[in-house]
Amino acid sequence: MARSNYSYEKRQKELARKKKKEDKRLKKLNRALGIEEEKPEDISKDVDNEDETTD
C-alpha cells in the first residue's frame, strides 16, 4: 500500500496560502492607489471584440 506524501500536500497548501495573501496585499495596494481592477467578465468581452474586428 502506498503512503501519502504529507509534506508535498503541506507545501502545496502553504504555496496556495502565500499566493492568496499576496493577491490580497496587491488588491489593497491598488485600491489605496486608486487603480481599478478589470473584472474577468470585462476581460473576456474585450477578447471577444478583438476577434470580431480582426476578421
Secondary structure, 3 states (H helix, E strand, C coil): CCCCCHHHHHHHHHHHHHHHHHHHHHHHHHHHHCCCCCCHHHHHHHHHHHHHHCC
